[in-house]
Amino acid sequence: MTIIENGSLRERNTFGIEATARQLVEYDTVEELQAFIRERNAQLHRERNAQLHREKNSQLPKETGADVEVPNCQSPLLHIGGGSNLLFLGNVEGTVLHSNIRHIQVTAEEGDTIYVRVGAGILWDDWVQYAIDSSWYGLENLSLIPGEVGASAVQNIGAYGAEAKDFILFVDTVDLLTGEVRHFTAEECRYGYRDSIFKHELRGRYAVTHVHFRLSHNFQPRLDYGNIRHALQERGIEEYDLTPQQLRQTIVEIRRSKLPDPSELGNAGSFFTNPIVGRADYERIAATYPSAPHYPVDADHVKIPAGWMIEQCGWKGRTLGHAGVYEKQALVLVNRGGATGQEVKALCHAIQQDVQQRFGILITPEVNFIG
Ligand SMILES: Cc1cc2nc3c(=O)[nH]c(=O)nc-3n(C[C@H](O)[C@H](O)[C@H](O)COP(=O)(O)OP(=O)(O)OC[C@H]3O[C@@H](n4cnc5c(N)ncnc54)[C@H](O)[C@@H]3O)c2cc1C
């Protein structure tokens, strides 16, 4: 385990925002994390007791202090992964945790199906490459998504018609309040579009230590989304001949052509989620914008691309302070150099206001604001 006081977070968020953490803790095993939490709780308990003891003595100087209950509180620990979906609004005055658990273990095999337990600290794209190299298929469309395996189970990452939840069986965690291990089935994780229970009532409560995936030896390419088929044609690749590696490479190339590389231009990918609106709202918008792009979700709901709405409001390519909207994709906010988290937040609010005014729809950030 490594503990750094006043550790820099600059290289730990893809926006490239300057910020520090009062304490930055890198742990290598579940046991190390548990020991850290228990020691921290013991220390908090001691400090709280001493404080209550002092308060009691100052009010009732003659009485001695009895052992005092520690009130239950939400964990002030922040667990990060690769920082590709975070916006630091200032320095973090508490402890930031990061996992270095990086092993991959096959737990079972049944016919074509393979079950694999993967450490949270592995880079997501390294895992995708490893799976393909091992002839375990399913994750190809999720190639090149930044971040780590642990966060994939928090965020339910998705791209090109696939989502992490399609492959997650269950998730191993450690309770950051008690240090106890808890397993969540995929059902208990309550996965939805870029969503899970870890983003709501259990937000910040559990550290994901391992994710269990179910993959297949049988390659079944998913080509029906976006421009995958067109991109394969352009590369002269026939569907019947397509290999998993070729599909991965094609997805990688499409993504590189559309999204800024965070090492060159700080960003966190799609800044907003695409709103799912009622049919009546969509029809109201379509009356003014007959060619508004939209994707039916069910009989009553429609998804409208947030990027299209932002573009209609004239934000594409614009700059506010040191933050801006990416020239090629209005859904991506970028750090034009030296932006603070507050500047990115101000840009976010300005865009939200304009979209709300023009379309009557509130777009919400996908990115996690810290601070
Ligand atoms: C260029 C670019 C393109 C992107 N494209 C996509 C895309 O196509 N699809 C998509 O879904 N996302 C995309 N993203 C967003 C991002 O890649 C995902 O949200 C990713 O899952 C974040 O992983 P991370 O490890 O960086 O997590 P972080 O950003 O560090 O954290 C994200 C959240 O997960 C929590 N967390 C992280 N690790 C753990 C853990 N081990 N235990 C408990 N909680 C944890 C954090 O507290 C935070 O709430 C993109 C981002 C960028 C920069």
The ligand as an SDF file (V2000), in Angstrom:
LIG
                    3D

 53 58  0  0  0  0  0  0  0  0999 V2000
  -12.3940   10.1980  -24.4050 C   0  0  0  0  0  0  0  0  0  0  0  0
  -13.4310    9.5140  -23.5410 C   0  0  0  0  0  0  0  0  0  0  0  0
  -14.3650    8.6710  -24.1380 C   0  0  0  0  0  0  0  0  0  0  0  0
  -15.3190    8.0140  -23.3440 C   0  0  0  0  0  0  0  0  0  0  0  0
  -16.2070    7.1710  -23.9480 N   0  0  0  0  0  0  0  0  0  0  0  0
  -17.1230    6.5040  -23.2210 C   0  0  0  0  0  0  0  0  0  0  0  0
  -18.0260    5.5960  -23.8360 C   0  0  0  0  0  0  0  0  0  0  0  0
  -18.0100    5.3610  -25.0440 O   0  0  0  0  0  0  0  0  0  0  0  0
  -18.9350    4.9620  -23.0400 N   0  0  0  0  0  0  0  0  0  0  0  0
  -18.9780    5.1660  -21.6940 C   0  0  0  0  0  0  0  0  0  0  0  0
  -19.8100    4.5430  -21.0270 O   0  0  0  0  0  0  0  0  0  0  0  0
  -18.1190    6.0150  -21.0720 N   0  0  0  0  0  0  0  0  0  0  0  0
  -17.2000    6.6890  -21.8090 C   0  0  0  0  0  0  0  0  0  0  0  0
  -16.3430    7.5590  -21.2020 N   0  0  0  0  0  0  0  0  0  0  0  0
  -16.4430    7.7870  -19.7540 C   0  0  0  0  0  0  0  0  0  0  0  0
  -15.5100    6.8840  -18.9090 C   0  0  0  0  0  0  0  0  0  0  0  0
  -14.6140    6.2260  -19.7270 O   0  0  0  0  0  0  0  0  0  0  0  0
  -16.3020    5.8640  -18.0980 C   0  0  0  0  0  0  0  0  0  0  0  0
  -17.2530    6.4880  -17.2760 O   0  0  0  0  0  0  0  0  0  0  0  0
  -15.3760    4.9880  -17.2260 C   0  0  0  0  0  0  0  0  0  0  0  0
  -16.0940    3.9140  -16.6750 O   0  0  0  0  0  0  0  0  0  0  0  0
  -14.7150    5.7630  -16.0900 C   0  0  0  0  0  0  0  0  0  0  0  0
  -13.7390    4.9180  -15.5430 O   0  0  0  0  0  0  0  0  0  0  0  0
  -12.6230    5.4440  -14.5470 P   0  0  0  0  0  0  0  0  0  0  0  0
  -11.8640    4.2570  -14.0890 O   0  0  0  0  0  0  0  0  0  0  0  0
  -11.8580    6.5170  -15.2000 O   0  0  0  0  0  0  0  0  0  0  0  0
  -13.5150    5.9780  -13.3470 O   0  0  0  0  0  0  0  0  0  0  0  0
  -13.4670    7.4000  -12.6020 P   0  0  0  0  0  0  0  0  0  0  0  0
  -13.7550    8.4660  -13.5990 O   0  0  0  0  0  0  0  0  0  0  0  0
  -12.2500    7.5100  -11.8040 O   0  0  0  0  0  0  0  0  0  0  0  0
  -14.7230    7.2300  -11.6350 O   0  0  0  0  0  0  0  0  0  0  0  0
  -16.0330    7.1650  -12.1510 C   0  0  0  0  0  0  0  0  0  0  0  0
  -16.9920    6.8200  -11.0060 C   0  0  0  0  0  0  0  0  0  0  0  0
  -16.7540    5.4850  -10.5770 O   0  0  0  0  0  0  0  0  0  0  0  0
  -16.3680    5.4580   -9.2040 C   0  0  0  0  0  0  0  0  0  0  0  0
  -15.3150    4.4390   -9.0900 N   0  0  0  0  0  0  0  0  0  0  0  0
  -14.2280    4.2870   -9.8710 C   0  0  0  0  0  0  0  0  0  0  0  0
  -13.5540    3.1730   -9.5370 N   0  0  0  0  0  0  0  0  0  0  0  0
  -14.2280    2.6150   -8.4990 C   0  0  0  0  0  0  0  0  0  0  0  0
  -14.0320    1.4390   -7.7100 C   0  0  0  0  0  0  0  0  0  0  0  0
  -13.0340    0.5820   -7.9170 N   0  0  0  0  0  0  0  0  0  0  0  0
  -14.9160    1.2040   -6.7050 N   0  0  0  0  0  0  0  0  0  0  0  0
  -15.9730    2.0320   -6.4750 C   0  0  0  0  0  0  0  0  0  0  0  0
  -16.2070    3.1420   -7.2030 N   0  0  0  0  0  0  0  0  0  0  0  0
  -15.3460    3.4250   -8.2060 C   0  0  0  0  0  0  0  0  0  0  0  0
  -15.8930    6.8570   -8.8870 C   0  0  0  0  0  0  0  0  0  0  0  0
  -16.0890    7.1730   -7.5250 O   0  0  0  0  0  0  0  0  0  0  0  0
  -16.7990    7.6830   -9.7670 C   0  0  0  0  0  0  0  0  0  0  0  0
  -18.0670    7.8480   -9.1610 O   0  0  0  0  0  0  0  0  0  0  0  0
  -15.3530    8.2180  -21.9480 C   0  0  0  0  0  0  0  0  0  0  0  0
  -14.3990    9.0590  -21.3480 C   0  0  0  0  0  0  0  0  0  0  0  0
  -13.4420    9.6910  -22.1320 C   0  0  0  0  0  0  0  0  0  0  0  0
  -12.4140   10.5640  -21.4790 C   0  0  0  0  0  0  0  0  0  0  0  0
  1  2  1  0
  2  3  1  0
  2 52  2  0
  3  4  2  0
  4  5  1  0
  4 50  1  0
  5  6  2  0
  6  7  1  0
  6 13  1  0
  7  8  2  0
  7  9  1  0
  9 10  1  0
 10 11  2  0
 10 12  1  0
 12 13  2  0
 13 14  1  0
 14 15  1  0
 14 50  1  0
 15 16  1  0
 16 17  1  0
 16 18  1  0
 18 19  1  0
 18 20  1  0
 20 21  1  0
 20 22  1  0
 22 23  1  0
 23 24  1  0
 24 25  2  0
 24 26  1  0
 24 27  1  0
 27 28  1  0
 28 29  2  0
 28 30  1  0
 28 31  1  0
 31 32  1  0
 32 33  1  0
 33 34  1  0
 33 48  1  0
 34 35  1  0
 35 36  1  0
 35 46  1  0
 36 37  1  0
 36 45  1  0
 37 38  2  0
 38 39  1  0
 39 40  1  0
 39 45  2  0
 40 41  1  0
 40 42  2  0
 42 43  1  0
 43 44  2  0
 44 45  1  0
 46 47  1  0
 46 48  1  0
 48 49  1  0
 50 51  2  0
 51 52  1  0
 52 53  1  0
M  END
$$$$
